[in-house]
Amino acid sequence: IRVSGTVSMLEDPGLKNEIVEARPWMKPWLEVIGMDSLGVFRVSDCSVAVWTFLTNLEPTTWIPL
């Protein structure tokens, strides 16, 4: 799947904590390298396209979300 859109980084400590709480396997890793290593971003004005080897040379059809 290909994704196209505008990416914005989110610097919300509460959201980062929520993400880590939902994924306990991340905790030991982030305790070593620090929470600042966790990047959270949002893609807006998003469109997607499915890519396969069979359709590689065909024009890309973008589907807005």
N, CA, C and O atoms as a CHARMM CRD file, in Angstrom:
* protein
*
  260
    1    1 ILE  N      0.85800  -1.17600   0.00000 PROA 1      0.00000
    2    1 ILE  CA     0.00000   0.00000   0.00000 PROA 1      0.00000
    3    1 ILE  C      0.89400   1.22500   0.00000 PROA 1      0.00000
    4    1 ILE  O      1.86600   1.28800   0.75200 PROA 1      0.00000
    5    2 ARG  N      0.57500   2.18500  -0.82900 PROA 2      0.00000
    6    2 ARG  CA     1.26200   3.47500  -0.83100 PROA 2      0.00000
    7    2 ARG  C      0.33800   4.49500  -0.17600 PROA 2      0.00000
    8    2 ARG  O     -0.88000   4.44200  -0.34800 PROA 2      0.00000
    9    3 VAL  N      0.92100   5.41300   0.56800 PROA 3      0.00000
   10    3 VAL  CA     0.15600   6.44300   1.25800 PROA 3      0.00000
   11    3 VAL  C      0.73000   7.79300   0.86800 PROA 3      0.00000
   12    3 VAL  O      1.94700   7.97800   0.83600 PROA 3      0.00000
   13    4 SER  N     -0.15400   8.73400   0.57200 PROA 4      0.00000
   14    4 SER  CA     0.26400  10.08600   0.23100 PROA 4      0.00000
   15    4 SER  C     -0.54700  11.06200   1.06600 PROA 4      0.00000
   16    4 SER  O     -1.74200  10.85500   1.27500 PROA 4      0.00000
   17    5 GLY  N      0.08500  12.12000   1.54400 PROA 5      0.00000
   18    5 GLY  CA    -0.62900  13.11800   2.33100 PROA 5      0.00000
   19    5 GLY  C      0.34100  14.08200   2.98100 PROA 5      0.00000
   20    5 GLY  O      1.52400  14.11400   2.64200 PROA 5      0.00000
   21    6 THR  N     -0.15900  14.85200   3.90200 PROA 6      0.00000
   22    6 THR  CA     0.63300  15.82900   4.63500 PROA 6      0.00000
   23    6 THR  C      0.92000  15.27000   6.02400 PROA 6      0.00000
   24    6 THR  O      0.00000  14.93200   6.76800 PROA 6      0.00000
   25    7 VAL  N      2.19600  15.17800   6.36500 PROA 7      0.00000
   26    7 VAL  CA     2.60500  14.60700   7.65500 PROA 7      0.00000
   27    7 VAL  C      2.90100  15.73000   8.63500 PROA 7      0.00000
   28    7 VAL  O      3.56800  16.70600   8.29000 PROA 7      0.00000
   29    8 SER  N      2.40000  15.58700   9.86500 PROA 8      0.00000
   30    8 SER  CA     2.74800  16.53500  10.92700 PROA 8      0.00000
   31    8 SER  C      3.17100  15.72800  12.15400 PROA 8      0.00000
   32    8 SER  O      2.51800  14.75500  12.53000 PROA 8      0.00000
   33    9 MET  N      4.26700  16.14900  12.76500 PROA 9      0.00000
   34    9 MET  CA     4.75200  15.51500  13.98500 PROA 9      0.00000
   35    9 MET  C      3.91800  16.01100  15.16200 PROA 9      0.00000
   36    9 MET  O      3.58300  17.19300  15.24300 PROA 9      0.00000
   37   10 LEU  N      3.58800  15.09800  16.07100 PROA 10     0.00000
   38   10 LEU  CA     2.81600  15.44600  17.25600 PROA 10     0.00000
   39   10 LEU  C      3.72900  15.35500  18.47600 PROA 10     0.00000
   40   10 LEU  O      4.37100  14.32900  18.70200 PROA 10     0.00000
   41   11 GLU  N      3.78400  16.41200  19.24400 PROA 11     0.00000
   42   11 GLU  CA     4.62100  16.46600  20.45300 PROA 11     0.00000
   43   11 GLU  C      3.73100  16.50000  21.68300 PROA 11     0.00000
   44   11 GLU  O      3.82200  17.42400  22.49100 PROA 11     0.00000
   45   12 ASP  N      2.87700  15.50600  21.83100 PROA 12     0.00000
   46   12 ASP  CA     1.92600  15.43300  22.93600 PROA 12     0.00000
   47   12 ASP  C      2.37200  14.33200  23.90000 PROA 12     0.00000
   48   12 ASP  O      2.18600  13.15100  23.60600 PROA 12     0.00000
   49   13 PRO  N      2.95800  14.69800  25.05000 PROA 13     0.00000
   50   13 PRO  CA     3.42900  13.68700  25.99700 PROA 13     0.00000
   51   13 PRO  C      2.32100  12.73800  26.46300 PROA 13     0.00000
   52   13 PRO  O      2.57800  11.55200  26.67400 PROA 13     0.00000
   53   14 GLY  N      1.11000  13.23500  26.62200 PROA 14     0.00000
   54   14 GLY  CA    -0.00600  12.38800  27.03700 PROA 14     0.00000
   55   14 GLY  C     -0.31900  11.32400  25.99200 PROA 14     0.00000
   56   14 GLY  O     -0.59200  10.17400  26.33400 PROA 14     0.00000
   57   15 LEU  N     -0.27900  11.70600  24.72800 PROA 15     0.00000
   58   15 LEU  CA    -0.52900  10.75500  23.64600 PROA 15     0.00000
   59   15 LEU  C      0.58500   9.71800  23.57800 PROA 15     0.00000
   60   15 LEU  O      0.31700   8.53400  23.37100 PROA 15     0.00000
   61   16 LYS  N      1.83200  10.15200  23.75000 PROA 16     0.00000
   62   16 LYS  CA     2.95100   9.20600  23.75700 PROA 16     0.00000
   63   16 LYS  C      2.79800   8.19000  24.88900 PROA 16     0.00000
   64   16 LYS  O      3.02200   6.99600  24.69200 PROA 16     0.00000
   65   17 ASN  N      2.41700   8.66400  26.06400 PROA 17     0.00000
   66   17 ASN  CA     2.20300   7.74900  27.20400 PROA 17     0.00000
   67   17 ASN  C      1.07100   6.76700  26.91800 PROA 17     0.00000
   68   17 ASN  O      1.16500   5.58900  27.26200 PROA 17     0.00000
   69   18 GLU  N      0.00100   7.25200  26.28800 PROA 18     0.00000
   70   18 GLU  CA    -1.12400   6.38700  25.94000 PROA 18     0.00000
   71   18 GLU  C     -0.68600   5.29200  24.95500 PROA 18     0.00000
   72   18 GLU  O     -1.08800   4.13500  25.08400 PROA 18     0.00000
   73   19 ILE  N      0.12800   5.66700  23.98800 PROA 19     0.00000
   74   19 ILE  CA     0.63800   4.71100  23.00400 PROA 19     0.00000
   75   19 ILE  C      1.48800   3.64300  23.68700 PROA 19     0.00000
   76   19 ILE  O      1.33600   2.45400  23.40900 PROA 19     0.00000
   77   20 VAL  N      2.37700   4.06500  24.57300 PROA 20     0.00000
   78   20 VAL  CA     3.26900   3.12500  25.25300 PROA 20     0.00000
   79   20 VAL  C      2.48300   2.21500  26.19900 PROA 20     0.00000
   80   20 VAL  O      2.78200   1.02400  26.29200 PROA 20     0.00000
   81   21 GLU  N      1.49000   2.75100  26.89700 PROA 21     0.00000
   82   21 GLU  CA     0.68000   1.92600  27.80300 PROA 21     0.00000
   83   21 GLU  C     -0.07000   0.83600  27.04000 PROA 21     0.00000
   84   21 GLU  O     -0.28200  -0.25700  27.56500 PROA 21     0.00000
   85   22 ALA  N     -0.46800   1.12900  25.80800 PROA 22     0.00000
   86   22 ALA  CA    -1.18600   0.14300  25.00400 PROA 22     0.00000
   87   22 ALA  C     -0.24500  -0.88100  24.36800 PROA 22     0.00000
   88   22 ALA  O     -0.70000  -1.89700  23.84100 PROA 22     0.00000
   89   23 ARG  N      1.05900  -0.62200  24.41400 PROA 23     0.00000
   90   23 ARG  CA     2.07100  -1.50100  23.81900 PROA 23     0.00000
   91   23 ARG  C      3.18700  -1.75800  24.83000 PROA 23     0.00000
   92   23 ARG  O      4.26300  -1.17000  24.72700 PROA 23     0.00000
   93   24 PRO  N      2.93700  -2.63200  25.80300 PROA 24     0.00000
   94   24 PRO  CA     3.89100  -2.86500  26.88900 PROA 24     0.00000
   95   24 PRO  C      5.28300  -3.28200  26.42300 PROA 24     0.00000
   96   24 PRO  O      6.26000  -3.04400  27.13200 PROA 24     0.00000
   97   25 TRP  N      5.39400  -3.89000  25.26300 PROA 25     0.00000
   98   25 TRP  CA     6.70600  -4.30300  24.75300 PROA 25     0.00000
   99   25 TRP  C      7.61800  -3.11600  24.47100 PROA 25     0.00000
  100   25 TRP  O      8.83100  -3.29200  24.35900 PROA 25     0.00000
  101   26 MET  N      7.06600  -1.91700  24.35300 PROA 26     0.00000
  102   26 MET  CA     7.87200  -0.72100  24.07900 PROA 26     0.00000
  103   26 MET  C      8.54300  -0.16000  25.33100 PROA 26     0.00000
  104   26 MET  O      9.57000   0.51400  25.24000 PROA 26     0.00000
  105   27 LYS  N      7.95700  -0.44000  26.50800 PROA 27     0.00000
  106   27 LYS  CA     8.44300   0.17900  27.74900 PROA 27     0.00000
  107   27 LYS  C      9.92600  -0.05400  28.00500 PROA 27     0.00000
  108   27 LYS  O     10.64900   0.91600  28.23500 PROA 27     0.00000
  109   28 PRO  N     10.42300  -1.30600  27.97700 PROA 28     0.00000
  110   28 PRO  CA    11.85200  -1.50700  28.26100 PROA 28     0.00000
  111   28 PRO  C     12.75700  -0.77800  27.25600 PROA 28     0.00000
  112   28 PRO  O     13.80200  -0.24100  27.62300 PROA 28     0.00000
  113   29 TRP  N     12.35300  -0.77000  26.03200 PROA 29     0.00000
  114   29 TRP  CA    13.11600  -0.09400  24.98000 PROA 29     0.00000
  115   29 TRP  C     13.18800   1.41000  25.24300 PROA 29     0.00000
  116   29 TRP  O     14.26200   2.00500  25.15100 PROA 29     0.00000
  117   30 LEU  N     12.04800   2.02500  25.57100 PROA 30     0.00000
  118   30 LEU  CA    12.01900   3.47300  25.80100 PROA 30     0.00000
  119   30 LEU  C     12.67300   3.86500  27.12300 PROA 30     0.00000
  120   30 LEU  O     13.13100   4.99800  27.26700 PROA 30     0.00000
  121   31 GLU  N     12.72400   2.94800  28.09400 PROA 31     0.00000
  122   31 GLU  CA    13.44700   3.23500  29.34100 PROA 31     0.00000
  123   31 GLU  C     14.93500   3.38000  29.07000 PROA 31     0.00000
  124   31 GLU  O     15.62300   4.12300  29.77100 PROA 31     0.00000
  125   32 VAL  N     15.43800   2.68100  28.06400 PROA 32     0.00000
  126   32 VAL  CA    16.86000   2.75300  27.71500 PROA 32     0.00000
  127   32 VAL  C     17.15900   3.97100  26.84700 PROA 32     0.00000
  128   32 VAL  O     18.11300   4.70100  27.11600 PROA 32     0.00000
  129   33 ILE  N     16.35400   4.20000  25.80600 PROA 33     0.00000
  130   33 ILE  CA    16.68500   5.26200  24.84300 PROA 33     0.00000
  131   33 ILE  C     15.92700   6.56000  25.07900 PROA 33     0.00000
  132   33 ILE  O     16.26100   7.57700  24.47100 PROA 33     0.00000
  133   34 GLY  N     14.92700   6.55500  25.93500 PROA 34     0.00000
  134   34 GLY  CA    14.20400   7.77800  26.28300 PROA 34     0.00000
  135   34 GLY  C     12.96100   8.00400  25.43600 PROA 34     0.00000
  136   34 GLY  O     12.88800   7.60400  24.27400 PROA 34     0.00000
  137   35 MET  N     11.99300   8.65400  26.05300 PROA 35     0.00000
  138   35 MET  CA    10.71600   8.92300  25.40700 PROA 35     0.00000
  139   35 MET  C     10.85700   9.87600  24.21600 PROA 35     0.00000
  140   35 MET  O     10.02200   9.85600  23.31200 PROA 35     0.00000
  141   36 ASP  N     11.89800  10.70500  24.20600 PROA 36     0.00000
  142   36 ASP  CA    12.10300  11.61900  23.08200 PROA 36     0.00000
  143   36 ASP  C     12.40400  10.86700  21.79100 PROA 36     0.00000
  144   36 ASP  O     12.29300  11.43300  20.70300 PROA 36     0.00000
  145   37 SER  N     12.78400   9.59800  21.90200 PROA 37     0.00000
  146   37 SER  CA    13.06200   8.79300  20.71300 PROA 37     0.00000
  147   37 SER  C     11.78900   8.34200  20.00700 PROA 37     0.00000
  148   37 SER  O     11.83400   7.92400  18.85000 PROA 37     0.00000
  149   38 LEU  N     10.67100   8.42300  20.69000 PROA 38     0.00000
  150   38 LEU  CA     9.40000   8.01000  20.11500 PROA 38     0.00000
  151   38 LEU  C      8.81800   9.14900  19.29200 PROA 38     0.00000
  152   38 LEU  O      8.49800  10.21200  19.82500 PROA 38     0.00000
  153   39 GLY  N      8.68300   8.92000  17.98900 PROA 39     0.00000
  154   39 GLY  CA     8.08700   9.91200  17.10300 PROA 39     0.00000
  155   39 GLY  C      6.64900   9.52900  16.79400 PROA 39     0.00000
  156   39 GLY  O      6.36600   8.39300  16.41100 PROA 39     0.00000
  157   40 VAL  N      5.75500  10.47200  16.96200 PROA 40     0.00000
  158   40 VAL  CA     4.34000  10.25200  16.66400 PROA 40     0.00000
  159   40 VAL  C      3.94700  11.26800  15.60100 PROA 40     0.00000
  160   40 VAL  O      4.21400  12.46200  15.73700 PROA 40     0.00000
  161   41 PHE  N      3.31000  10.77900  14.54400 PROA 41     0.00000
  162   41 PHE  CA     2.90300  11.69600  13.49400 PROA 41     0.00000
  163   41 PHE  C      1.50200  11.37900  13.00700 PROA 41     0.00000
  164   41 PHE  O      0.97600  10.28600  13.21600 PROA 41     0.00000
  165   42 ARG  N      0.91200  12.37300  12.34900 PROA 42     0.00000
  166   42 ARG  CA    -0.43400  12.24700  11.78600 PROA 42     0.00000
  167   42 ARG  C     -0.32700  12.54500  10.29500 PROA 42     0.00000
  168   42 ARG  O      0.38700  13.45900   9.88100 PROA 42     0.00000
  169   43 VAL  N     -1.04900  11.75900   9.49400 PROA 43     0.00000
  170   43 VAL  CA    -1.11700  12.01500   8.05600 PROA 43     0.00000
  171   43 VAL  C     -2.50800  12.55500   7.76500 PROA 43     0.00000
  172   43 VAL  O     -3.50500  11.88400   8.03300 PROA 43     0.00000
  173   44 SER  N     -2.58300  13.76600   7.21700 PROA 44     0.00000
  174   44 SER  CA    -3.87000  14.35900   6.84900 PROA 44     0.00000
  175   44 SER  C     -3.93500  14.49600   5.33100 PROA 44     0.00000
  176   44 SER  O     -2.93100  14.31500   4.64300 PROA 44     0.00000
  177   45 ASP  N     -5.10300  14.81100   4.81900 PROA 45     0.00000
  178   45 ASP  CA    -5.32600  14.87500   3.36800 PROA 45     0.00000
  179   45 ASP  C     -4.77000  13.61000   2.71700 PROA 45     0.00000
  180   45 ASP  O     -4.02100  13.67200   1.74200 PROA 45     0.00000
  181   46 CYS  N     -5.15200  12.46900   3.27500 PROA 46     0.00000
  182   46 CYS  CA    -4.55200  11.18800   2.94200 PROA 46     0.00000
  183   46 CYS  C     -5.23400  10.52500   1.74700 PROA 46     0.00000
  184   46 CYS  O     -6.45700  10.54400   1.61500 PROA 46     0.00000
  185   47 SER  N     -4.41000   9.94000   0.88600 PROA 47     0.00000
  186   47 SER  CA    -4.86800   9.08400  -0.20300 PROA 47     0.00000
  187   47 SER  C     -4.03200   7.81600  -0.17300 PROA 47     0.00000
  188   47 SER  O     -2.88500   7.83000   0.27600 PROA 47     0.00000
  189   48 VAL  N     -4.61200   6.71300  -0.65500 PROA 48     0.00000
  190   48 VAL  CA    -3.89400   5.45200  -0.68300 PROA 48     0.00000
  191   48 VAL  C     -3.98200   4.84300  -2.07900 PROA 48     0.00000
  192   48 VAL  O     -4.91300   5.11200  -2.83900 PROA 48     0.00000
  193   49 ALA  N     -2.98900   4.01800  -2.39400 PROA 49     0.00000
  194   49 ALA  CA    -2.98700   3.26100  -3.64100 PROA 49     0.00000
  195   49 ALA  C     -2.39800   1.89100  -3.35300 PROA 49     0.00000
  196   49 ALA  O     -1.44300   1.76000  -2.58800 PROA 49     0.00000
  197   50 VAL  N     -2.97400   0.87700  -3.97000 PROA 50     0.00000
  198   50 VAL  CA    -2.46000  -0.48200  -3.81800 PROA 50     0.00000
  199   50 VAL  C     -1.46600  -0.72800  -4.94500 PROA 50     0.00000
  200   50 VAL  O     -1.76600  -0.48600  -6.11400 PROA 50     0.00000
  201   51 TRP  N     -0.28800  -1.20600  -4.58600 PROA 51     0.00000
  202   51 TRP  CA     0.77700  -1.47800  -5.54400 PROA 51     0.00000
  203   51 TRP  C      1.08500  -2.95700  -5.52400 PROA 51     0.00000
  204   51 TRP  O      1.18200  -3.56700  -4.45900 PROA 51     0.00000
  205   52 THR  N      1.23800  -3.53300  -6.70200 PROA 52     0.00000
  206   52 THR  CA     1.68700  -4.91700  -6.81300 PROA 52     0.00000
  207   52 THR  C      2.66900  -4.99700  -7.97000 PROA 52     0.00000
  208   52 THR  O      2.73700  -4.08300  -8.79200 PROA 52     0.00000
  209   53 PHE  N      3.41900  -6.06700  -8.04000 PROA 53     0.00000
  210   53 PHE  CA     4.31500  -6.27100  -9.18100 PROA 53     0.00000
  211   53 PHE  C      3.52400  -6.33300 -10.48200 PROA 53     0.00000
  212   53 PHE  O      4.00600  -5.88900 -11.52400 PROA 53     0.00000
  213   54 LEU  N      2.31800  -6.87900 -10.42800 PROA 54     0.00000
  214   54 LEU  CA     1.50600  -7.00300 -11.63500 PROA 54     0.00000
  215   54 LEU  C      1.02900  -5.65700 -12.16100 PROA 54     0.00000
  216   54 LEU  O      0.85500  -5.49000 -13.36900 PROA 54     0.00000
  217   55 THR  N      0.81400  -4.68700 -11.25800 PROA 55     0.00000
  218   55 THR  CA     0.30200  -3.37700 -11.67300 PROA 55     0.00000
  219   55 THR  C      1.38300  -2.30400 -11.65900 PROA 55     0.00000
  220   55 THR  O      1.07400  -1.11800 -11.76800 PROA 55     0.00000
  221   56 ASN  N      2.62300  -2.69500 -11.53100 PROA 56     0.00000
  222   56 ASN  CA     3.72400  -1.74700 -11.36800 PROA 56     0.00000
  223   56 ASN  C      3.80400  -0.71500 -12.48700 PROA 56     0.00000
  224   56 ASN  O      4.07400   0.45400 -12.20900 PROA 56     0.00000
  225   57 LEU  N      3.58300  -1.09800 -13.72300 PROA 57     0.00000
  226   57 LEU  CA     3.73600  -0.18600 -14.85300 PROA 57     0.00000
  227   57 LEU  C      2.44300   0.52500 -15.23400 PROA 57     0.00000
  228   57 LEU  O      2.43800   1.35500 -16.14300 PROA 57     0.00000
  229   58 GLU  N      1.35900   0.21000 -14.55400 PROA 58     0.00000
  230   58 GLU  CA     0.09100   0.86800 -14.82300 PROA 58     0.00000
  231   58 GLU  C      0.03700   2.21900 -14.08300 PROA 58     0.00000
  232   58 GLU  O      0.72600   2.39400 -13.07800 PROA 58     0.00000
  233   59 PRO  N     -0.77000   3.16700 -14.56700 PROA 59     0.00000
  234   59 PRO  CA    -0.92200   4.43300 -13.83600 PROA 59     0.00000
  235   59 PRO  C     -1.45800   4.17700 -12.42600 PROA 59     0.00000
  236   59 PRO  O     -2.28900   3.29100 -12.22200 PROA 59     0.00000
  237   60 THR  N     -0.98500   4.94500 -11.47200 PROA 60     0.00000
  238   60 THR  CA    -1.41300   4.79800 -10.07300 PROA 60     0.00000
  239   60 THR  C     -2.80400   5.38500  -9.89100 PROA 60     0.00000
  240   60 THR  O     -3.07400   6.51200 -10.30800 PROA 60     0.00000
  241   61 THR  N     -3.67700   4.61500  -9.26800 PROA 61     0.00000
  242   61 THR  CA    -5.01800   5.09000  -8.93500 PROA 61     0.00000
  243   61 THR  C     -5.04100   5.41200  -7.45100 PROA 61     0.00000
  244   61 THR  O     -4.94700   4.51200  -6.61700 PROA 61     0.00000
  245   62 TRP  N     -5.16800   6.70800  -7.11400 PROA 62     0.00000
  246   62 TRP  CA    -5.17500   7.14200  -5.72200 PROA 62     0.00000
  247   62 TRP  C     -6.61700   7.20600  -5.22900 PROA 62     0.00000
  248   62 TRP  O     -7.50300   7.70800  -5.92200 PROA 62     0.00000
  249   63 ILE  N     -6.83700   6.69200  -4.02700 PROA 63     0.00000
  250   63 ILE  CA    -8.16400   6.68500  -3.40500 PROA 63     0.00000
  251   63 ILE  C     -8.11200   7.60700  -2.18200 PROA 63     0.00000
  252   63 ILE  O     -7.40500   7.30800  -1.21900 PROA 63     0.00000
  253   64 PRO  N     -8.84600   8.71700  -2.20800 PROA 64     0.00000
  254   64 PRO  CA    -8.82700   9.61100  -1.04300 PROA 64     0.00000
  255   64 PRO  C     -9.53700   8.97200   0.14600 PROA 64     0.00000
  256   64 PRO  O    -10.53900   8.27500  -0.01600 PROA 64     0.00000
  257   65 LEU  N     -9.00800   9.21600   1.33200 PROA 65     0.00000
  258   65 LEU  CA    -9.64800   8.71500   2.56100 PROA 65     0.00000
  259   65 LEU  C    -10.36400   9.83000   3.27400 PROA 65     0.00000
  260   65 LEU  O    -10.96300   9.60700   4.32600 PROA 65     0.00000
